[in-house]
Amino acid sequence: MSDPANLVRKKPRVPTEERLTRITLAYLERYATSLANLRRVLTRRVEKAARAHERDVAEFLPLVEIVLKKAARLGLVNDEVYAETKAASLRRKGASSRQITAKLSARGVSRSVIEETLARDDTDAAAAARRYAQRRRLGPWRKGWHEENDADRRDRDRKDLAALCRAGHGLDAARKALHGAEDDLG
């Protein structure tokens, strides 16, 4: 096995439209992304190459924009589709609307696209909170929940409600998730 200290990093190649297109396709094969996030990825690559070749980054930025326009025109990058799939994935995990908004905003999806996506989402807030509680083993999904006495259960209940609220779920949805589940589980 080779020693990591002796490894020599390859100097990145000078960015061309063709190279940036290949980088874009390779990235999109692995990850779903927004246009803004893809711009960040390509810009980082261009900055790294420009530093290595002691050239100005501004010289290569128009190439990034050309590649981004081409990817958008071909339908390889679509913020609306990305927002829909990411929101659906996060909802399945029990994410709140606030969490979904934060994650999509961090990926560069515009506020209007996020609002449209959440408006089309028909998932009940209490159902999302319930899924989150199940995943985190809160409330009746906690190990030993049935053996707790009333005082311990009230204390844990407050902590579980606080955890759900910190995760962005509203207090009403959190209460419905925990107390509705108690009724279902017995």
Biotite code that builds the C-alpha atoms (Angstrom):
import biotite.structure as struc

atoms = struc.array([
    struc.Atom([0.000, 0.000, 0.000], chain_id="A", res_id=1, res_name="MET", atom_name="CA", element="C"),
    struc.Atom([1.327, 3.442, -0.822], chain_id="A", res_id=2, res_name="SER", atom_name="CA", element="C"),
    struc.Atom([2.106, 6.024, 1.810], chain_id="A", res_id=3, res_name="ASP", atom_name="CA", element="C"),
    struc.Atom([-0.355, 8.964, 1.707], chain_id="A", res_id=4, res_name="PRO", atom_name="CA", element="C"),
    struc.Atom([2.491, 11.385, 2.452], chain_id="A", res_id=5, res_name="ALA", atom_name="CA", element="C"),
    struc.Atom([4.233, 10.363, -0.778], chain_id="A", res_id=6, res_name="ASN", atom_name="CA", element="C"),
    struc.Atom([1.196, 10.778, -3.003], chain_id="A", res_id=7, res_name="LEU", atom_name="CA", element="C"),
    struc.Atom([1.472, 13.628, -5.457], chain_id="A", res_id=8, res_name="VAL", atom_name="CA", element="C"),
    struc.Atom([-1.733, 15.406, -6.334], chain_id="A", res_id=9, res_name="ARG", atom_name="CA", element="C"),
    struc.Atom([-2.389, 15.774, -10.017], chain_id="A", res_id=10, res_name="LYS", atom_name="CA", element="C"),
    struc.Atom([-2.556, 19.306, -11.266], chain_id="A", res_id=11, res_name="LYS", atom_name="CA", element="C"),
    struc.Atom([-6.107, 20.032, -12.476], chain_id="A", res_id=12, res_name="PRO", atom_name="CA", element="C"),
    struc.Atom([-6.435, 20.571, -16.195], chain_id="A", res_id=13, res_name="ARG", atom_name="CA", element="C"),
    struc.Atom([-7.268, 23.923, -17.719], chain_id="A", res_id=14, res_name="VAL", atom_name="CA", element="C"),
    struc.Atom([-11.075, 24.158, -17.859], chain_id="A", res_id=15, res_name="PRO", atom_name="CA", element="C"),
    struc.Atom([-12.641, 23.972, -21.289], chain_id="A", res_id=16, res_name="THR", atom_name="CA", element="C"),
    struc.Atom([-16.293, 23.803, -22.246], chain_id="A", res_id=17, res_name="GLU", atom_name="CA", element="C"),
    struc.Atom([-15.918, 20.111, -23.085], chain_id="A", res_id=18, res_name="GLU", atom_name="CA", element="C"),
    struc.Atom([-14.222, 19.290, -19.765], chain_id="A", res_id=19, res_name="ARG", atom_name="CA", element="C"),
    struc.Atom([-16.797, 21.224, -17.775], chain_id="A", res_id=20, res_name="LEU", atom_name="CA", element="C"),
    struc.Atom([-19.569, 19.426, -19.666], chain_id="A", res_id=21, res_name="THR", atom_name="CA", element="C"),
    struc.Atom([-18.038, 16.054, -18.762], chain_id="A", res_id=22, res_name="ARG", atom_name="CA", element="C"),
    struc.Atom([-17.674, 17.141, -15.131], chain_id="A", res_id=23, res_name="ILE", atom_name="CA", element="C"),
    struc.Atom([-21.325, 18.245, -15.149], chain_id="A", res_id=24, res_name="THR", atom_name="CA", element="C"),
    struc.Atom([-22.549, 14.957, -16.611], chain_id="A", res_id=25, res_name="LEU", atom_name="CA", element="C"),
    struc.Atom([-20.500, 12.927, -14.129], chain_id="A", res_id=26, res_name="ALA", atom_name="CA", element="C"),
    struc.Atom([-21.850, 14.991, -11.235], chain_id="A", res_id=27, res_name="TYR", atom_name="CA", element="C"),
    struc.Atom([-25.449, 14.707, -12.432], chain_id="A", res_id=28, res_name="LEU", atom_name="CA", element="C"),
    struc.Atom([-25.087, 10.930, -12.798], chain_id="A", res_id=29, res_name="GLU", atom_name="CA", element="C"),
    struc.Atom([-24.368, 10.730, -9.082], chain_id="A", res_id=30, res_name="ARG", atom_name="CA", element="C"),
    struc.Atom([-26.423, 13.536, -7.572], chain_id="A", res_id=31, res_name="TYR", atom_name="CA", element="C"),
    struc.Atom([-29.696, 15.345, -8.116], chain_id="A", res_id=32, res_name="ALA", atom_name="CA", element="C"),
    struc.Atom([-29.044, 19.037, -7.749], chain_id="A", res_id=33, res_name="THR", atom_name="CA", element="C"),
    struc.Atom([-30.303, 22.543, -8.334], chain_id="A", res_id=34, res_name="SER", atom_name="CA", element="C"),
    struc.Atom([-28.893, 24.943, -10.889], chain_id="A", res_id=35, res_name="LEU", atom_name="CA", element="C"),
    struc.Atom([-27.369, 27.156, -8.186], chain_id="A", res_id=36, res_name="ALA", atom_name="CA", element="C"),
    struc.Atom([-25.665, 24.207, -6.498], chain_id="A", res_id=37, res_name="ASN", atom_name="CA", element="C"),
    struc.Atom([-24.265, 22.964, -9.818], chain_id="A", res_id=38, res_name="LEU", atom_name="CA", element="C"),
    struc.Atom([-22.943, 26.490, -10.419], chain_id="A", res_id=39, res_name="ARG", atom_name="CA", element="C"),
    struc.Atom([-21.157, 26.320, -7.031], chain_id="A", res_id=40, res_name="ARG", atom_name="CA", element="C"),
    struc.Atom([-19.654, 22.912, -7.858], chain_id="A", res_id=41, res_name="VAL", atom_name="CA", element="C"),
    struc.Atom([-18.372, 24.010, -11.265], chain_id="A", res_id=42, res_name="LEU", atom_name="CA", element="C"),
    struc.Atom([-17.107, 27.342, -9.935], chain_id="A", res_id=43, res_name="THR", atom_name="CA", element="C"),
    struc.Atom([-15.103, 25.548, -7.233], chain_id="A", res_id=44, res_name="ARG", atom_name="CA", element="C"),
    struc.Atom([-13.544, 23.306, -9.875], chain_id="A", res_id=45, res_name="ARG", atom_name="CA", element="C"),
    struc.Atom([-12.709, 26.284, -12.084], chain_id="A", res_id=46, res_name="VAL", atom_name="CA", element="C"),
    struc.Atom([-11.216, 28.221, -9.146], chain_id="A", res_id=47, res_name="GLU", atom_name="CA", element="C"),
    struc.Atom([-9.026, 25.262, -8.224], chain_id="A", res_id=48, res_name="LYS", atom_name="CA", element="C"),
    struc.Atom([-7.773, 24.881, -11.803], chain_id="A", res_id=49, res_name="ALA", atom_name="CA", element="C"),
    struc.Atom([-7.193, 28.620, -12.195], chain_id="A", res_id=50, res_name="ALA", atom_name="CA", element="C"),
    struc.Atom([-5.093, 28.693, -9.011], chain_id="A", res_id=51, res_name="ARG", atom_name="CA", element="C"),
    struc.Atom([-3.064, 25.700, -10.169], chain_id="A", res_id=52, res_name="ALA", atom_name="CA", element="C"),
    struc.Atom([-2.330, 27.340, -13.532], chain_id="A", res_id=53, res_name="HIS", atom_name="CA", element="C"),
    struc.Atom([-1.925, 30.838, -12.053], chain_id="A", res_id=54, res_name="GLU", atom_name="CA", element="C"),
    struc.Atom([-4.658, 32.269, -14.240], chain_id="A", res_id=55, res_name="ARG", atom_name="CA", element="C"),
    struc.Atom([-7.598, 34.539, -13.564], chain_id="A", res_id=56, res_name="ASP", atom_name="CA", element="C"),
    struc.Atom([-10.830, 32.809, -12.539], chain_id="A", res_id=57, res_name="VAL", atom_name="CA", element="C"),
    struc.Atom([-12.909, 35.365, -14.464], chain_id="A", res_id=58, res_name="ALA", atom_name="CA", element="C"),
    struc.Atom([-11.429, 33.965, -17.662], chain_id="A", res_id=59, res_name="GLU", atom_name="CA", element="C"),
    struc.Atom([-13.253, 30.646, -17.118], chain_id="A", res_id=60, res_name="PHE", atom_name="CA", element="C"),
    struc.Atom([-16.532, 31.764, -15.525], chain_id="A", res_id=61, res_name="LEU", atom_name="CA", element="C"),
    struc.Atom([-18.274, 32.369, -18.888], chain_id="A", res_id=62, res_name="PRO", atom_name="CA", element="C"),
    struc.Atom([-17.621, 28.693, -19.681], chain_id="A", res_id=63, res_name="LEU", atom_name="CA", element="C"),
    struc.Atom([-19.435, 27.715, -16.487], chain_id="A", res_id=64, res_name="VAL", atom_name="CA", element="C"),
    struc.Atom([-22.465, 29.767, -17.547], chain_id="A", res_id=65, res_name="GLU", atom_name="CA", element="C"),
    struc.Atom([-22.439, 28.220, -21.038], chain_id="A", res_id=66, res_name="ILE", atom_name="CA", element="C"),
    struc.Atom([-22.390, 24.706, -19.581], chain_id="A", res_id=67, res_name="VAL", atom_name="CA", element="C"),
    struc.Atom([-25.163, 25.571, -17.097], chain_id="A", res_id=68, res_name="LEU", atom_name="CA", element="C"),
    struc.Atom([-27.380, 26.978, -19.858], chain_id="A", res_id=69, res_name="LYS", atom_name="CA", element="C"),
    struc.Atom([-26.771, 23.872, -21.937], chain_id="A", res_id=70, res_name="LYS", atom_name="CA", element="C"),
    struc.Atom([-27.646, 21.575, -19.014], chain_id="A", res_id=71, res_name="ALA", atom_name="CA", element="C"),
    struc.Atom([-30.826, 23.538, -18.285], chain_id="A", res_id=72, res_name="ALA", atom_name="CA", element="C"),
    struc.Atom([-31.824, 23.608, -21.964], chain_id="A", res_id=73, res_name="ARG", atom_name="CA", element="C"),
    struc.Atom([-31.393, 19.818, -22.212], chain_id="A", res_id=74, res_name="LEU", atom_name="CA", element="C"),
    struc.Atom([-33.466, 19.338, -19.062], chain_id="A", res_id=75, res_name="GLY", atom_name="CA", element="C"),
    struc.Atom([-30.586, 17.843, -17.078], chain_id="A", res_id=76, res_name="LEU", atom_name="CA", element="C"),
    struc.Atom([-31.076, 20.397, -14.305], chain_id="A", res_id=77, res_name="VAL", atom_name="CA", element="C"),
    struc.Atom([-34.536, 21.548, -13.282], chain_id="A", res_id=78, res_name="ASN", atom_name="CA", element="C"),
    struc.Atom([-35.064, 23.300, -9.959], chain_id="A", res_id=79, res_name="ASP", atom_name="CA", element="C"),
    struc.Atom([-38.798, 22.511, -9.868], chain_id="A", res_id=80, res_name="GLU", atom_name="CA", element="C"),
    struc.Atom([-38.250, 18.769, -10.317], chain_id="A", res_id=81, res_name="VAL", atom_name="CA", element="C"),
    struc.Atom([-35.360, 18.809, -7.849], chain_id="A", res_id=82, res_name="TYR", atom_name="CA", element="C"),
    struc.Atom([-37.472, 20.630, -5.254], chain_id="A", res_id=83, res_name="ALA", atom_name="CA", element="C"),
    struc.Atom([-40.362, 18.164, -5.705], chain_id="A", res_id=84, res_name="GLU", atom_name="CA", element="C"),
    struc.Atom([-38.191, 15.064, -5.320], chain_id="A", res_id=85, res_name="THR", atom_name="CA", element="C"),
    struc.Atom([-36.146, 16.461, -2.432], chain_id="A", res_id=86, res_name="LYS", atom_name="CA", element="C"),
    struc.Atom([-39.276, 17.626, -0.589], chain_id="A", res_id=87, res_name="ALA", atom_name="CA", element="C"),
    struc.Atom([-40.924, 14.214, -1.080], chain_id="A", res_id=88, res_name="ALA", atom_name="CA", element="C"),
    struc.Atom([-37.813, 12.464, 0.220], chain_id="A", res_id=89, res_name="SER", atom_name="CA", element="C"),
    struc.Atom([-37.605, 14.725, 3.256], chain_id="A", res_id=90, res_name="LEU", atom_name="CA", element="C"),
    struc.Atom([-41.338, 14.304, 3.959], chain_id="A", res_id=91, res_name="ARG", atom_name="CA", element="C"),
    struc.Atom([-40.930, 10.520, 3.950], chain_id="A", res_id=92, res_name="ARG", atom_name="CA", element="C"),
    struc.Atom([-38.290, 11.015, 6.641], chain_id="A", res_id=93, res_name="LYS", atom_name="CA", element="C"),
    struc.Atom([-40.680, 13.157, 8.668], chain_id="A", res_id=94, res_name="GLY", atom_name="CA", element="C"),
    struc.Atom([-39.180, 16.567, 7.929], chain_id="A", res_id=95, res_name="ALA", atom_name="CA", element="C"),
    struc.Atom([-41.210, 19.654, 8.735], chain_id="A", res_id=96, res_name="SER", atom_name="CA", element="C"),
    struc.Atom([-41.991, 22.373, 6.198], chain_id="A", res_id=97, res_name="SER", atom_name="CA", element="C"),
    struc.Atom([-39.392, 24.559, 7.907], chain_id="A", res_id=98, res_name="ARG", atom_name="CA", element="C"),
    struc.Atom([-36.716, 21.899, 7.504], chain_id="A", res_id=99, res_name="GLN", atom_name="CA", element="C"),
    struc.Atom([-37.614, 21.388, 3.858], chain_id="A", res_id=100, res_name="ILE", atom_name="CA", element="C"),
    struc.Atom([-37.490, 25.134, 3.221], chain_id="A", res_id=101, res_name="THR", atom_name="CA", element="C"),
    struc.Atom([-34.089, 25.412, 4.896], chain_id="A", res_id=102, res_name="ALA", atom_name="CA", element="C"),
    struc.Atom([-32.584, 22.484, 2.982], chain_id="A", res_id=103, res_name="LYS", atom_name="CA", element="C"),
    struc.Atom([-33.872, 23.650, -0.390], chain_id="A", res_id=104, res_name="LEU", atom_name="CA", element="C"),
    struc.Atom([-32.753, 27.229, 0.289], chain_id="A", res_id=105, res_name="SER", atom_name="CA", element="C"),
    struc.Atom([-29.286, 25.972, 1.183], chain_id="A", res_id=106, res_name="ALA", atom_name="CA", element="C"),
    struc.Atom([-29.155, 24.252, -2.211], chain_id="A", res_id=107, res_name="ARG", atom_name="CA", element="C"),
    struc.Atom([-30.005, 27.488, -3.987], chain_id="A", res_id=108, res_name="GLY", atom_name="CA", element="C"),
    struc.Atom([-33.628, 26.822, -4.885], chain_id="A", res_id=109, res_name="VAL", atom_name="CA", element="C"),
    struc.Atom([-35.567, 30.079, -5.170], chain_id="A", res_id=110, res_name="SER", atom_name="CA", element="C"),
    struc.Atom([-38.149, 31.024, -2.571], chain_id="A", res_id=111, res_name="ARG", atom_name="CA", element="C"),
    struc.Atom([-40.970, 31.000, -5.141], chain_id="A", res_id=112, res_name="SER", atom_name="CA", element="C"),
    struc.Atom([-40.161, 27.434, -6.263], chain_id="A", res_id=113, res_name="VAL", atom_name="CA", element="C"),
    struc.Atom([-40.032, 26.289, -2.626], chain_id="A", res_id=114, res_name="ILE", atom_name="CA", element="C"),
    struc.Atom([-43.393, 27.905, -1.858], chain_id="A", res_id=115, res_name="GLU", atom_name="CA", element="C"),
    struc.Atom([-44.991, 26.312, -4.946], chain_id="A", res_id=116, res_name="GLU", atom_name="CA", element="C"),
    struc.Atom([-43.583, 22.918, -4.000], chain_id="A", res_id=117, res_name="THR", atom_name="CA", element="C"),
    struc.Atom([-44.852, 23.118, -0.435], chain_id="A", res_id=118, res_name="LEU", atom_name="CA", element="C"),
    struc.Atom([-48.251, 24.362, -1.637], chain_id="A", res_id=119, res_name="ALA", atom_name="CA", element="C"),
    struc.Atom([-48.607, 21.225, -3.793], chain_id="A", res_id=120, res_name="ARG", atom_name="CA", element="C"),
    struc.Atom([-47.500, 18.991, -0.910], chain_id="A", res_id=121, res_name="ASP", atom_name="CA", element="C"),
    struc.Atom([-50.571, 17.362, 0.618], chain_id="A", res_id=122, res_name="ASP", atom_name="CA", element="C"),
    struc.Atom([-48.795, 15.701, 3.537], chain_id="A", res_id=123, res_name="THR", atom_name="CA", element="C"),
    struc.Atom([-50.406, 16.357, 6.900], chain_id="A", res_id=124, res_name="ASP", atom_name="CA", element="C"),
    struc.Atom([-48.106, 18.150, 9.369], chain_id="A", res_id=125, res_name="ALA", atom_name="CA", element="C"),
    struc.Atom([-49.086, 15.726, 12.145], chain_id="A", res_id=126, res_name="ALA", atom_name="CA", element="C"),
    struc.Atom([-48.269, 12.760, 9.895], chain_id="A", res_id=127, res_name="ALA", atom_name="CA", element="C"),
    struc.Atom([-44.818, 14.210, 9.183], chain_id="A", res_id=128, res_name="ALA", atom_name="CA", element="C"),
    struc.Atom([-44.272, 14.793, 12.910], chain_id="A", res_id=129, res_name="ALA", atom_name="CA", element="C"),
    struc.Atom([-45.385, 11.235, 13.594], chain_id="A", res_id=130, res_name="ARG", atom_name="CA", element="C"),
    struc.Atom([-42.884, 9.816, 11.090], chain_id="A", res_id=131, res_name="ARG", atom_name="CA", element="C"),
    struc.Atom([-40.155, 11.947, 12.650], chain_id="A", res_id=132, res_name="TYR", atom_name="CA", element="C"),
    struc.Atom([-41.075, 10.686, 16.135], chain_id="A", res_id=133, res_name="ALA", atom_name="CA", element="C"),
    struc.Atom([-40.994, 7.085, 14.909], chain_id="A", res_id=134, res_name="GLN", atom_name="CA", element="C"),
    struc.Atom([-37.571, 7.540, 13.309], chain_id="A", res_id=135, res_name="ARG", atom_name="CA", element="C"),
    struc.Atom([-36.170, 9.213, 16.427], chain_id="A", res_id=136, res_name="ARG", atom_name="CA", element="C"),
    struc.Atom([-37.957, 6.761, 18.753], chain_id="A", res_id=137, res_name="ARG", atom_name="CA", element="C"),
    struc.Atom([-39.826, 9.465, 20.626], chain_id="A", res_id=138, res_name="LEU", atom_name="CA", element="C"),
    struc.Atom([-43.001, 9.025, 22.653], chain_id="A", res_id=139, res_name="GLY", atom_name="CA", element="C"),
    struc.Atom([-44.666, 5.628, 22.387], chain_id="A", res_id=140, res_name="PRO", atom_name="CA", element="C"),
    struc.Atom([-41.920, 4.378, 20.044], chain_id="A", res_id=141, res_name="TRP", atom_name="CA", element="C"),
    struc.Atom([-39.312, 4.750, 22.787], chain_id="A", res_id=142, res_name="ARG", atom_name="CA", element="C"),
    struc.Atom([-37.998, 1.521, 24.262], chain_id="A", res_id=143, res_name="LYS", atom_name="CA", element="C"),
    struc.Atom([-39.556, 0.903, 27.663], chain_id="A", res_id=144, res_name="GLY", atom_name="CA", element="C"),
    struc.Atom([-42.313, 3.468, 27.125], chain_id="A", res_id=145, res_name="TRP", atom_name="CA", element="C"),
    struc.Atom([-45.011, 1.087, 28.413], chain_id="A", res_id=146, res_name="HIS", atom_name="CA", element="C"),
    struc.Atom([-43.122, 0.440, 31.664], chain_id="A", res_id=147, res_name="GLU", atom_name="CA", element="C"),
    struc.Atom([-42.740, 4.133, 32.624], chain_id="A", res_id=148, res_name="GLU", atom_name="CA", element="C"),
    struc.Atom([-44.815, 5.509, 35.479], chain_id="A", res_id=149, res_name="ASN", atom_name="CA", element="C"),
    struc.Atom([-46.957, 8.615, 34.940], chain_id="A", res_id=150, res_name="ASP", atom_name="CA", element="C"),
    struc.Atom([-44.425, 11.108, 36.364], chain_id="A", res_id=151, res_name="ALA", atom_name="CA", element="C"),
    struc.Atom([-41.605, 9.775, 34.182], chain_id="A", res_id=152, res_name="ASP", atom_name="CA", element="C"),
    struc.Atom([-43.871, 9.665, 31.164], chain_id="A", res_id=153, res_name="ARG", atom_name="CA", element="C"),
    struc.Atom([-44.941, 13.309, 31.632], chain_id="A", res_id=154, res_name="ARG", atom_name="CA", element="C"),
    struc.Atom([-41.294, 14.369, 31.914], chain_id="A", res_id=155, res_name="ASP", atom_name="CA", element="C"),
    struc.Atom([-40.306, 12.410, 28.787], chain_id="A", res_id=156, res_name="ARG", atom_name="CA", element="C"),
    struc.Atom([-43.405, 13.712, 27.007], chain_id="A", res_id=157, res_name="ASP", atom_name="CA", element="C"),
    struc.Atom([-42.273, 17.319, 27.541], chain_id="A", res_id=158, res_name="ARG", atom_name="CA", element="C"),
    struc.Atom([-38.804, 16.452, 26.265], chain_id="A", res_id=159, res_name="LYS", atom_name="CA", element="C"),
    struc.Atom([-40.214, 14.642, 23.235], chain_id="A", res_id=160, res_name="ASP", atom_name="CA", element="C"),
    struc.Atom([-42.504, 17.575, 22.409], chain_id="A", res_id=161, res_name="LEU", atom_name="CA", element="C"),
    struc.Atom([-39.519, 19.912, 22.683], chain_id="A", res_id=162, res_name="ALA", atom_name="CA", element="C"),
    struc.Atom([-37.490, 17.683, 20.343], chain_id="A", res_id=163, res_name="ALA", atom_name="CA", element="C"),
    struc.Atom([-40.290, 17.714, 17.772], chain_id="A", res_id=164, res_name="LEU", atom_name="CA", element="C"),
    struc.Atom([-40.628, 21.495, 18.038], chain_id="A", res_id=165, res_name="CYS", atom_name="CA", element="C"),
    struc.Atom([-36.869, 21.977, 17.640], chain_id="A", res_id=166, res_name="ARG", atom_name="CA", element="C"),
    struc.Atom([-37.113, 19.898, 14.473], chain_id="A", res_id=167, res_name="ALA", atom_name="CA", element="C"),
    struc.Atom([-39.525, 22.504, 13.100], chain_id="A", res_id=168, res_name="GLY", atom_name="CA", element="C"),
    struc.Atom([-42.833, 20.792, 13.780], chain_id="A", res_id=169, res_name="HIS", atom_name="CA", element="C"),
    struc.Atom([-45.583, 22.923, 15.291], chain_id="A", res_id=170, res_name="GLY", atom_name="CA", element="C"),
    struc.Atom([-46.741, 22.232, 18.835], chain_id="A", res_id=171, res_name="LEU", atom_name="CA", element="C"),
    struc.Atom([-50.202, 21.088, 17.704], chain_id="A", res_id=172, res_name="ASP", atom_name="CA", element="C"),
    struc.Atom([-48.739, 18.695, 15.135], chain_id="A", res_id=173, res_name="ALA", atom_name="CA", element="C"),
    struc.Atom([-46.263, 17.372, 17.713], chain_id="A", res_id=174, res_name="ALA", atom_name="CA", element="C"),
    struc.Atom([-49.017, 16.768, 20.256], chain_id="A", res_id=175, res_name="ARG", atom_name="CA", element="C"),
    struc.Atom([-51.186, 15.013, 17.671], chain_id="A", res_id=176, res_name="LYS", atom_name="CA", element="C"),
    struc.Atom([-48.240, 12.888, 16.597], chain_id="A", res_id=177, res_name="ALA", atom_name="CA", element="C"),
    struc.Atom([-47.348, 11.729, 20.103], chain_id="A", res_id=178, res_name="LEU", atom_name="CA", element="C"),
    struc.Atom([-50.771, 11.516, 21.718], chain_id="A", res_id=179, res_name="HIS", atom_name="CA", element="C"),
    struc.Atom([-52.541, 10.165, 18.659], chain_id="A", res_id=180, res_name="GLY", atom_name="CA", element="C"),
    struc.Atom([-49.909, 7.453, 18.478], chain_id="A", res_id=181, res_name="ALA", atom_name="CA", element="C"),
    struc.Atom([-50.488, 6.588, 22.143], chain_id="A", res_id=182, res_name="GLU", atom_name="CA", element="C"),
    struc.Atom([-54.144, 5.959, 21.347], chain_id="A", res_id=183, res_name="ASP", atom_name="CA", element="C"),
    struc.Atom([-53.217, 3.784, 18.361], chain_id="A", res_id=184, res_name="ASP", atom_name="CA", element="C"),
    struc.Atom([-50.564, 1.779, 20.221], chain_id="A", res_id=185, res_name="LEU", atom_name="CA", element="C"),
    struc.Atom([-52.584, 1.317, 23.305], chain_id="A", res_id=186, res_name="GLY", atom_name="CA", element="C"),
])
